Amino acid sequence: MSATLAQLAGHLAASRTAWRRARNLRAGVRPLRAPRRGINLLAALALAVIVLGAAVLINAARSLSVSLETAPAGALATLQPLLGGVTLHVPDTPGAVVEQHGGAAVLLLSGMTAGAPVVVDLCTQVLDPARPVLLPLRIGYPLQEAAGAPPRNVLLAAPGSTVPRVELRGDARGALNVRWQANRNAAWIADSAGGVASRGASGAGSIEQTGWLAWRDGALRLSRRASAACPQAGELLVQRYAPGEAAGALVQAFGPGAVSPALRLAPGAHAVPAAAPRGLEDALLFQQLQAHGLVRLGRGGLLELAPRDLAAWQGTDGADRAPLPGWDHLALDDAGRKLLGRLYYRADGAFVREQVRIFNSERRLLAWRVRPGMHGSWQASVGGVPVALDEGLPVAAMRLFARLPEGWAPWQRVAAWDHGDGASTARLALDAAGPVELLLAGRVRKVEGATLAISAECEGRACPARDAVQRLRLSPMPGARRIELEIEALDLGRLADGADAAYRHLRVENGKPVWQALPTEAAPQRAALAEVRLADRHGQPLWIDGSASLAARAAGLGPLLGVHRDHAASVAGMLARVPGAAHTASLSLDLRLQAAAQAALDCIGLRGGSWDGATCRGAHAAPAGRQAGLVLLDAGSGDVLAAAGAGMGQADPARWQEVRDFDRADPARSPLRLPAFQHDGGAHRAPGSTFKVISSLGLEQAARRDPRLDRLLDGMPLAAIDAVARDGGYAFHIGAPSYPETGGARVTNFREQLAGARAVEGRFGLAQALTHSVNTWFAWTAELGDRSLGGAAQGGVPGVRALEPGALDGLRPADGMARRLGFGAPLRLDGGLLPGDFRWSAWDALQASAARIDPILTRHEVRQMAIGLRMQATPLQMALVAAAVGQGRTVTPRLLLELDGRAANKSMGPELGVRLDRIRAGMKGVIDGGTAAGAFRGKEFDGLRGGLFGKTGTAPVGADGQGTVWFMGWLEPGSLPGQTRRLAFAAFVSHSDLTGGAHAAPVVAALLRTMAARSPE
């Protein structure tokens, strides 16, 4: 019996290889209807055995812990060139070890969790970018010692940290020198060390691209990478590893001139193969074909395969055979003839040919799409020979677009360039029947039979020029029966910058084609296994039978809940990946409030209209690039009641493949993104003056140890404020519209208002500064409270960075308070209901983007931070800030309220621990007579105005006068009929010509007015 099973297993293994090739060959080919066949009894029996075996394997797999994605057996083979025959022992306790095995060193980090990498632009660390010699870059030093270095980047560890002191120097065009000093022994290993680790409490080494400094309970990873912003020196990534919840160990080996990929291994013993494993037959075939000259990189960067009939051609008398350019001098021996037969008549050869076709089709791009309903189809030819067409664009080509094009039929593109003898142009032809409009990825060089109007449309991150994408309007000329275009293709390899090579077997390295095994990460995420049902907090259906309900889609919840069954990052897609056959979940959303929030945001925020709770009036088309978002939450529980977004484009399920590919190419700009929860990291998400609430909290923190600052916050006579500034050497005057009044970089008040005119009974303090959003006052007081500046008007070390959480809390109060409120880390919204080993990804719907503050290098950038510039935030994050001020403690958000009968965690955050009355007074003033008073002046707000607190924000972007505008705040319980909970909110609108009070506040006002009329509670 065992022999029979072994034989069956052998047959199945052999069949699997053929099936894999056949599956890959089918990829991208339009499926054909299969003919009906009779049932093969033997095949049915074999299928039953397979299904039974699969069931056993599935049950066994489910019984195992999945807390660690253990490296498969084949992955250990990647260590073989450096550690062949070595057995690695991974402990089940946290620790960092560097072991020496002959001529190779191996790092084992057990139970270590990676912190967020700190990215250092090395051009900011040099005096002359043309000669990029680094100023000393110090990591882990105390501030008082780091202050002796030039005031550039300084990476500080948290108080009491075990991080060694590290200093980097050298010419960034080569290896950098590394020195360290630790309280205990440490080990340095890097790609420039020849496989030998350096050890000691202090020491020196060097780094070319990657290196590690490891000590008993931690490690630092240093990585260098190229940067378009700094081509001369690149970037340095510094990442701290500390004991955490990660299971198993991260393992990486270093040898002479080689570094292995990093693996994660489970606790236990792992034997590295002593000999190199036999490669896959398709990879070996490609290598043998190369060795015999049967595959080569031809002109124009395309791969060329020897002709099928090369052997027959060589066996024909020279006088009788036709020319075979490029191949007529190739000597074909017996081994070569056998390889040629495998290439054209065996399964592994078919797979290699398909990979060559894919490679060539993605080296050049000529694609077009027409308006729906256009009659006729374009015919393509290359070198005068008709060529096949493919539908869709390669993923890398999606980077040509800033947003997904809408209103067009599917893409078509030239699928083969083999007939053009290296040509980079093709001809398109269409029987003339009337005007035609095309969107073209390529450049028109010649047109026949029609007049042409053309506009440049390329706006994406990968655009080499605006005309790389063109909109064509063709009108047939009188009497013309045919339209013909000559078009130059785009160099897709250059557009992709090599990124697409990670998703196919063939790439070019040092001018030669190379076959590579696809990494595990390149494989598509497994299909969802579990059926999911979602409802709102009141039981209203949101997701049933594999799609969002009509009411949920109408309320703008499609991208959040799921656009398609394969939308793995959506809420439904995430829950479908949780083990189990089916899941029922409740979300914290209130579908009625969500619908109202979405309608108000679409009408007022996106299209500049007015909304009365039922009808949108006076709206117009949204300007290009505008996005908007709104969050409403229960400030006490953190429950997200509404999360509206607009401006990301249509995520049409009927175009799922195109939507998915755009999401893969440019996830930050994808129509699947959620403006309420996620941001793209750009300048259009700066929170502007709403961040002054965080700055105020930081000032209150600093004032606890600084009586002078406390008096300033309480309010002082105008002359006394100027005296404080003058005595400290600061060029600040309360009556001036800018700070400093003269010189270079300055902070200016909105419309150059004079802060002194906003004094109350001759006194000016924090409440007045918040109410009227006085930029100059916040910029100056931020300097006073920032200990990294040394308490003086000049000098200090403004370029301090946090290597570990909390490193800046005692130095830069606003930064520390932002971190306490959620900045710097993604916000999980699952309420603790997802399994501890759930595999999170960056854009999962139950995880909000981390709000981030850009690196600060100068004193002026400290001032900019104080007024909410040079950072990115989400409405969720700013609503949490408002909720914290209202509640007096931090608030933990949650969107997943219940999963399979289990309730989400209730978490009460720590108290803020600072005075709040002055901040609350300022935010009340914003509503009563400040920057948002106009939005709530109507009689319909009389009943709720007394319980309303807010702050506006306007972050200018560019020189066209537009900016991103914000409004955030909270509403006290009892302000609405039946309201028992404090409600917090935040809204933003990008690309606005107005202010936060004139554009974002009306969105919230319309929602609150509707809530008052409907009495939602």
C-alpha positions, 0 to 999 in steps of 0.5 A: 500500500505504501509503495502504491501511495508513493507511486501515486505521490510521484505521479502527482508531483510530476503532474503538478509541474506540468499543471503549473506550467500550463496554468502560467501559460494560460495566464492572460489568455482569453478563456475558451469554452471547453467542449463537453467530454465523457467522464473518465472513471480513472480520472475521477478516482484520481481526483477523489484521492487528490481531494481527500489528500488535500482535505487532510493537508488543510486540516493539518495546516489549520491545526498548526500555529500560523503565528510565524510565516516560517521559511519553506524548506526551499528557502533555506537553500538561499543560505547554502552558498554561505552556510552549506551544511550548517545547522542553525539553532533558533531559540524561543527567547528574545535575543540577538546573536552574530555567529561565525561559521567559517568564512561567513557570519550569520545574524539571528534576531529572536523575538525581535520587533522592528521599529519604524525606520528613520530615513535620513536624506544624506544630502542634508548631512553634507556641506556640498552635495557635489562633494558628498562627504558626510558631516558626523551622523550621530545615532543614540547619543545624548542631546548634550553630546550630540549638540557638539556636532554640526546641527544636522540629523541627530537620531536620539534614543529614548531615556534609559535605552540600551542603544549604543552610540554610533557615528557615521562618516565618510564619502557617500560615493563609497563605503561609509565608516562606522564607529560604535561605543556600547555599555556591553559587547556588540557585534558589527557585520556588514556587506563590506566586512568580507563575512567577518564580524567585528566584536567589542564594547567599542569598535569600527567597521564600514558599510556599503549597502547594508549592515547590522549592529547587534547586542544582547537585547537589541539591534540596529539595521543600517541600509543605504538606498538610491534616492531621486531627491539625492542622487549624489548620496542617497538615503540611509535607513536606520531601524531599531529592533527590540524585544517584542511579540514577533515569533521566531528569528530573523536570519541573514548571512554575510560572506565574502562579496555576498549577502543572503536574503533575510529569512524568518525561521521558527524556533528550533534547529534548521539544517542548511543544505550541504549542496546546492539544490538542482534548479528547476528545469525551466530555469536550467533550460534557459541557462543552457539556451544562453550558453549555446547562443539560442537566446540573446538580448537583441537590438532595442532591448528585446529578447530573441530566440533562435528560429524553430527551423534553425537546424533544418536551415543549417542542413540545407544546401547554402544555395537553396536556403533563404537568408536567416539574418542574425542566426546564419553564423551560429554553430549548432551542435548535437546538444544545441539541436536537442535544446532547440527541440526542447524549446519548441516541442516540450512543456518546459520550452513552452514555459520559457517561450511564454516568459520571453513573450511576457518580457518582450511585451513589457519592454515596450508599451503602445496601448490605446482605448476608445470611448464606449460604443465606438464602431470598428477596431484598430488593427496593429502591425509592427514592421509591416506584419500584423501583430496580436493584441492584449487587453489591459496594461502592465501594472508598471504602466499604471504609474503614467496616470495620477488617477484612474482614467474614467469613461473609456473602453478597456485598454488594448495594446501591442502584445508582440514586438518580434517582427519589427527587427528592433523597431520601436514604432507600430502602425494602427489602422481603422476603417474611417467611419466618423470622428474617433477619440483615443487615449494613447500611451505612446506618441503619434509620429504620423497620421494619414487620412484624418485631421488630428487634435492632440493634447498631452495627458501624462500626469502620473509619477512615472511620466517621462514627459507630458506627451507620453500619454496623449488624447487624440481626436481624429476626424476623417478627411473627405474621401478618406476610407482609412485612418492610419497612425504611426506611433512610437512606443514607450520604453516601459522598462525605463518607466517601471525603473526595474520594479516590474522585474520582481513579478516575472522570471526574466530581468536584465542584469548588467546588460544580460538576461537573467532568470530569477525565481519569483519571491514568495511576496510576488505571489498573489494573496490567496483567495478569500476562504470565508463567507462574510456578513457585515451590519452596522451598529443597528443591524442594518445590512452592509455586506451580504452575498459577496457584495456591499448592500445597495444602501452601503454603496449609496453611502460611499462605503464600497471602497471600505467594505469591498468593491470585489470578492478579491478586494483583500484589503477591504473589511470584508476581504480582511475578515474572509482571511480569518480562519473559519468557514463564515464570519458575522461582524458588526461595524461601529458605523451608523448607516443613516449618519454615514449616508448624511456625511457622504452626501454633505461631503460630496456636495459641499466639500467636493463640488462647492455646493450647498446641502439642506439635508436632502438636495444639493444646490449650486454644485459644480465640477470638482477641480482636478486633484481635489480630495475630501474626507470626514469622520464622526466618532463617539469621543467616549468609546472611540466608535467611528460613526461615519467615515466619508470620502470623496475625490478618489475616483470610481472603483467600478467592480466591472473594471476590477482588473484595471482598478486592482492593477492601478492599486498595485502600481500606485496604492496611495492614489488608488480609488480603493483608498479611504480619505477618511482613514488614509493619506498619500504622504503628500503636502495636500494632507497637511492639517494646517492650523488644526495642529495648533491644538496639539501645539497648544497641548505641547505648550501646556506640557512645557509650561508645567516646568516654565513659569514664564511660558505659563504666564504667556499662555495665561495672557499678558499685556502686549508690551509685556509680551514684547519685553519677554521676546526682547529679553530673550533675543527673539525678533518677535513683536505681538503687533507685527504680521510676520515673524521674524519681521525681517530676514529670510524664512518667515511665518506670516499671519493669515491676511497679515492680521495683527495679533495685538488687535485680537487682545482681550482687555489689553491681554493676549494669550493661548485662548486668543491665539487659538480663536484667531489662529495667530501663526506668529505667536505659535511659531515663537512660543514653539521655540520657547518650549523646545529644549532642543533649541537650548532656550536661546534665539540662536543655535541648538540642535533642531535636527533631532530625530526619534530613533525610539518612541518617546525619544523627543517627548521631553525635548520637543513637547508638540512632537511628544504630544502628537505621538501620545495622540497617535502620530507616528504609528498606524491606527488599528481599528479592529478593537482587538478582535482579529487574531494576534497572528493576522497578517496586516498590510499597509493599506488594510481598511481596518488600519488607518495611515500613520499621521507623520511629521516630516524631518526637521533640520532648521529652526524655521521648520520648528516654527512650521511644525507648530502651525501644522505644515510639513506633515500629513494627517487624516480626518480620523487622527484629527478627530481623535485629537479633538476627542482627547481635548474634550474627554481629557484623555487619549481615545482609541478608535474602533470600527470593528464592533463585534466579530462572531459574537465577541465584542470589541475591547473597550479601552480608556486611554491615559489622561493628558495630564495638562491644563485644558481650560485655556485650550477649550476656551480658545476652541469655543471662541473659534465657534462664537466669534473666531474663524468658524463663526460664519459657518454656525451663525444661522438660527438653526444652530442656536440650540447646539452652538453652546456645546460646540468647540472647534478649530479651523485650518488652512495649509497653503500648497504651491503658489496658486493660492490653493490649499488644504482646508480643515475643521475639527472639534467636538459637540458636548452631550445634550446639544442635540435632541436625545444626544447622550454622547460627546461627538468628535469630528474632523473634515478636510478638503484639498485644492480649495480656494477658501479657508477652513472656516468657509469650506470645511466647517460648512461640511460639518455644519450641514451634517450637524444641522441634519442630525438635529433635524433627524434626532439620530439618537 
